[in-house]
Amino acid sequence: MRFSFSEIEALLPGYLSGDVSDKNRAIIDEWRSESPENETIYLESLKAWEAMILLQEMEQFNSFEALKKVSSRLSERPSSRWWVTIQRVAAILVLPILVFSGYVTTQNFSMKKLMEEHVVMQTVSSRQGMVTQFSLADGTKVWLNSGSELEFPTRFAGDIREVKLKGEAYFEVFKNEKQPFRVNAKDLNIDVLGTSFNVINYDDDVQSEVILVEGKVSLTGDDEHAEKEYGTMHPGQRAVYHNDIHKVDTEEVEVDKYISWRDGNLIFRDDSMEEVVKRLSRWYNVKIVINDPEIKSYIYKATFRNENLNQVLNLLKLSAPIDFRIVERKALADGEFTKQKIYLMKKKS
């Protein structure tokens, strides 16, 4: 898909600041991947943006508006010369940056240290029932599952590339031996170089999970303010970190079952009904309640592809001796609605 200069120009400030919708983020991500020239334009824009953040402390400089103003003055130039435009944006900043650099030197600080201190953090969230795919500044690809969020910097500085996950995400990490990649999942850290893996770390779970598809990862954690090593994983393994006892258990698994959600599919293979209900509740943003404890131990095998909630519930009803009852949502005083509830019970004979 081709994007006009004015469209990209309008979206870049929000993208760089992190204040951007999922739709507009996808537009910029696609534009960046269209050609090496577009990626160069983006990287030069990022440098200019970070430089303006540094100036803000000295002059109360409004970096967001400034980038828009600079872009608007140059917007009449043809799109084929965008890289020249970005160079001119950077050139406009050269003199104040040099002045600021001299100021920093007199204060006995390094520019590198200040740049690291001014890295902009942003958070991407995936709405309920949706999968959000995007790329990080280093080229790492991320798939974010329903109801999940990832916090990360617009630029990776320092000795490690670190992100923080709440929920579930699949990572294809761009390899950089000089700057390892780390996913923080509560008290568990997953460290990699260039690897494909899935992490599950929901706030309401008592455990975190790592499923390794390719490469190698090492697991560490904070145990009473001291780093504890939990060992390494090889492809095809699932590691379960128990938050309460700070222990990791590993097992061999079929990884397809755990990463099928990226393509909008749900796969269950010898899973208990309790596990099925948990995943369906998150996927469809509903609350499924098991009324009869006996149902929890039922073992279920199924693959769902693009089925809606009613279709899934009817398939459950056909394959197991259960029935269900749907309670409609209620309107709240603020205009919002309660989460829809579904009750599962044993089928009456």
HELIX and SHEET records of a PDB file:
HELIX    1   1 PHE A    5  SER A   17  1                                  13    
HELIX    2   2 ASP A   22  GLU A   34  1                                  13    
HELIX    3   3 PRO A   36  GLU A   59  1                                  24    
HELIX    4   4 SER A   63  LEU A   74  1                                  12    
HELIX    5   5 SER A   79  ARG A   81  5                                   3    
HELIX    6   6 TRP A   82  THR A  106  1                                  25    
HELIX    7   7 MET A  111  GLU A  117  1                                   7    
HELIX    8   8 ASP A  256  ILE A  259  1                                   4    
HELIX    9   9 SER A  260  ASP A  263  5                                   4    
HELIX   10  10 MET A  273  TYR A  284  1                                  12    
HELIX   11  11 PRO A  293  SER A  297  5                                   5    
HELIX   12  12 LEU A  309  SER A  319  1                                  11    
SHEET    1   A 5 MET A 121  SER A 125  0                                        
SHEET    2   A 5 GLU A 149  PRO A 153 -1                                        
SHEET    3   A 5 ARG A 161  GLU A 172 -1                                        
SHEET    4   A 5 LYS A 141  LEU A 144 -1                                        
SHEET    5   A 5 THR A 132  SER A 135 -1                                        
SHEET    1   B 7 MET A 121  SER A 125  0                                        
SHEET    2   B 7 GLU A 149  PRO A 153 -1                                        
SHEET    3   B 7 ARG A 161  GLU A 172 -1                                        
SHEET    4   B 7 PHE A 181  ALA A 185  1                                        
SHEET    5   B 7 LEU A 188  VAL A 192 -1                                        
SHEET    6   B 7 VAL A 217  ASP A 223 -1                                        
SHEET    7   B 7 ALA A 226  MET A 233 -1                                        
SHEET    1   C 7 MET A 121  SER A 125  0                                        
SHEET    2   C 7 GLU A 149  PRO A 153 -1                                        
SHEET    3   C 7 ARG A 161  GLU A 172 -1                                        
SHEET    4   C 7 SER A 196  ASN A 201 -1                                        
SHEET    5   C 7 GLN A 207  GLU A 214 -1                                        
SHEET    6   C 7 GLN A 237  HIS A 242 -1                                        
SHEET    7   C 7 LYS A 247  GLU A 252 -1                                        
SHEET    1   D 2 ASN A 265  SER A 272  0                                        
SHEET    2   D 2 ILE A 299  ARG A 305 -1                                        
SHEET    1   E 3 LYS A 287  ILE A 290  0                                        
SHEET    2   E 3 LYS A 341  LYS A 346  1                                        
SHEET    3   E 3 ILE A 322  VAL A 327 -1                                        
END                                                                             
